[in-house]
Amino acid sequence: MTPQDLKNVMGSGLLSFPITDFDANGDFDAKSYAARLEWLAPFGASALFAAGGTGEYFSLTAGEYPAIIRTAVDTCRGKVPIIAGAGGPTRFAIECAQAAEKAGAHGILLMPHYMTEASQEGLAAHVEAVCKSVDFGVIIYNRGVSRYTPETVARLCERNPNLVGFKDGVGDIEGMASMFLAMGDRLAYLGGLPTAEVYAAAYKALGTPVYSSAVFNFIPRTAMRFYEAVKNDDQATQHQLLKDFFMPYLKIRNRSAGYAVSIIKAGARIVGHPAGPVRPPLADLQPDEVEMLAALIRKVEQA
């Protein structure tokens, strides 16, 4: 897949980030992960992100990362494109990007570097080093300590033709509008806030209608139904699903830091596709919280 092909895929429909399966000891469970991807692939996502944020990239080792990407690529070959997560320190991000390309992934989402603040010059050097280390397409993730100005992105796009996408995880409408108006169709854009459905209509109004869905991991039909409602400006369906599921869901998710991932694994377990525990420093939901989530899932899936 060429970088331009990746750009086209990004703009063609709903995307999602599968959780990563771990066994009872917290080790990668390739068999369970493959079964998960086989289950999710037919539901209509335009691409799946392996080892992304929801896939706990931040807790993976350099040794197990290539196996996760290979499992995703082999399982989904001919069904749905696989975009790999990569990030952290520049040299480690390059190592992961090259491993993903070797494994057959169709591109990478370049997630934030580690915890240190960086100037725009430093961010640009980081992104450019990763872009030049691979041939396939690169999507940058605007989040945390990696916040890009339109001027920085414009310079990067001039020098790196394989930089084809911009994912926003900040939620600054003014900043996103500035980016879109400055870069136009040079990039594909992706809404990437946690529980992105809540912000989907606002992002569409900016001209960036595509987003990534975490709840696709356990209610894929409902996730696709909501996406179609956004796509078709069906506000009645959007508002009903926001009221019945997404807003109560946020109340559970917001009860503890890190629950944006933990709640997805809990949901998968509830619907019969368990992925094992989250890895530290994350913590699994409490039993009463799991029950609250189960009640929400029953309500929306029976509708």
N, C-alpha and C positions, 0 to 999 in steps of 0.2 A: 504493500500500500504506500503510495507516494504521500508526501506531506499535504499536497492539495486534496488528495482523496480523504485524508484524515480530517481536514477542514470541512469537507463536504459532509462527512459522517457526523461531525459535531453539530452541524446545523440542521440535521435531518429528523431529529426526534428526541424522545426522552432517553437520558443516560442514567446509569446506576453504578454503585460501588458495592460489589458483593463483600460480605463479611468473610473473614478468613477462618477456616475450621481448625480448631485445636482439640487434641484429645484430653483425657482427664489429667494428664501430666503437663498440659500446656504446650505440647509439641505439635507441629504442623501435621494435620491429618489429610493427606492427599486424596484418599478414597472418598472421604466425606465431602471434601471441597469439590471434587469432580462431580459428585452426585448433586450438589447444590447448583452448580453451573448448568448441568443438564436440565434441572428443573426450571431454572430461571430463563434460560436461553429462548424458549419459544414464546415468551410473553410480549415481545415486541420492542425491547430496548434497542436503540440504534447502536450502542456500544456498551461494554462493561469495563469498569476500571478495576484491574486486579492489584491487590496490595496498595490500595489507596488509604485515605484517612479512616474511613469506616472499616477497611480491611486491616487496621492496626499496623500500618507501615512503620510507624514510629517505634514499635516493639519488636520488629523483625531483625534477625541477624543476617549478615552478609552471606552466610552459608546456606540459609534456607530460602532466601529471596528468589534465586533463580528457579528453584523447584516449584515455587508458587506460580511464577509466571509461566513456566513450561506447562504445568498442569492446566492452567487456564487456557492457554493457546491450543493445546492438544485437544482439550474437551470441547472447545467452542469453534474449532476450525470448520469453516464453511457455514457456520450458524450466525455468529455475531462477532464483530471485531473486539479485540482486547487491547486496551490502553493500560499501560503499567504505571503505577505510582513510582516516583523517584524523588529524592530530596535529601535534606540534611547537608552536612559539609560538602563543599564543592567536589572534592575528590571522591567522596563516597557516592554522591549523586551521579557522577560520571560512571563510576563502577556499576551502579545499578542500571543506569540508562543503557550502557553497553551490554550488560547481561540480558536486559529485556529485549534489545534488538537481536541479540544472538538467539534468544529463545523463540523469536518469531512474533513478538508483540508488534502492534501496528503504530505505536507511538508512545509517548510518555506524558504524564501530567507532572510537571516539575513543581513539587510542593516546597514550602518554605525551608530555608536553611535553618540551622540550629537556633539558639536563643539570642544570639548577639544582635544588636542593632547594626544597621549598615546604611551607608550613604547610597544615593542613586547610582553613583559611579561604581560602588562595590557590588550592588545588586546586578547592574548591567554586566560586569565582569563575570559574575557567577553564572548568570543565564547564558552568556555567550560561550563560556567554556563548555557548558553542557551541550548546547546546540551544536557546537563544532566537533564534539566527540562522537556524534551519531549522524546517520543519514535520514532517519525517519522523522516524523513530525513531532514537535514539542509544543505543549500547552503550558503556559505559566499560570500559577495559582496566586492570586492577589489576596494575601491573608497574613495575619500575625505580623511578624517582623519583615515580611516581604511585600511591601506595598509600593506599587510602581506608578510613576507619573506618566501621562501621555507622552511627554517628551522623551523619557527613557525608553518607553516601548517603541516609539517611532524610530529611534536610533537603532534599537536592537533589530527591528524588522528590516531596516535597510541593509544590515550586515549579515542577517541570518534568515535566508529564505525558508528554512524549515521551521521557523517559529510561526505557528499558524493559529494559535488559540489563546484565549484569555478567559480564565475562570475567576469569578469574583466571590470571595468569601468574607468581604468586609461589610457590605450593605450600605455603603455611602452612595446614595442616589446621584448626588451632584458629581461625585468622582466617576461613577460609572457612565453617566451621561457625557462627561468630558472625554472619557476614553473612547466611547463609541463614536462620538462626533469627530474626534481627531483621527481615528484609525479606519472608520468606515468598514468596507468589506475586505480590507486587507487581512482581518482576523475573523475567526468564528468566536462567538461569545457564549459563555455558559454561566448561569446562575448557580452558585455553589454554597450558599449559606446553609447551615444545618436546618433540616426540615424546610427545604427550599420552596415547597408548595405554598407556604404562607406568604412568600414574596413574589411568587411567579407572575401574578397579574401586573404588579408594579414594574417588574423587569420587562415584561412584554411591551408595556407602554413606552419603554425607552428604545424599543427596537431589538431587544435581546430575549426572544421568547423561549429559548431552550434552557433547561436546567437539569440537574442531577437529583435523583430521588433516592433517599436512603430507605424509605419504607417499602420500596419495591422489593426489598429483601424478604418481606414476609406477607405483604398484601399487594402482590404485583398487579392483579386485576384492578384494584382500587387505585393504585398509583397511575396506571395507564388511563383509567377513566378520568381522573383529575387532570392529567396532562391533555387529554382530548378536549376537556371542558375549557381549559385555558386556550388551547389552540383555536377553538371555535367560538370563543367569547361567550361561552355558556355560563353566565354568572350565577344562575340559579343552582346549577350543580356544584360549582365552586363553593358557593356560600354554604350549601347544605353539608358538604363534606368537611369544610372548615369548622362548621359548628358541631357536627356530630363526632368528628374524629380528630382533626389536626389541632384544634385549640385545646381540647382536653388532654391530648397526647403531649403537647408542650408543657402542660402543668406537671406531668410526671417526669418528662425529660429534664426539666429545670430544677428538680428537687436536689440534684447533686452534680457537681462538676464531673465531667467525663461521661455522663449518662447519654450523650448524643450517640455514642457507640454502644454502650451497654444495653440501651433500650432496644436497639436493633437486634442484638443477639437474643434478648429475651423474647422479642416478637417472633423470631425464627423458631425458637424452641416451642413457643405456644402453638404454632401452626404445624408442628410435626417435622421441622427441618432443623434440629439442634446443631449448633456449631461449636459446642463446648464453651468453656469460660472465657472471659476477657483476660488479658494478661495485665499484671501490675504495670503501671500504677493505677490502671482503671479498676473499678469494682463493679460486680454484678448488682442488678436490682435486688431490693429486699422483697420477701415473699408477698407482702401486701401490695407492693407496687406492681409486681407481676400480675396479681389478680386484677388490679385496676386496668392494666393494659389488655388483659384477656377479655375483659368486659367490653372495652372499646372495639377490639377486633371483631368480636361476635356481632356487635351492633352494625358495624359498617359492612361486614362480609355477608350479612343476612339481608341487607337492604336491596 
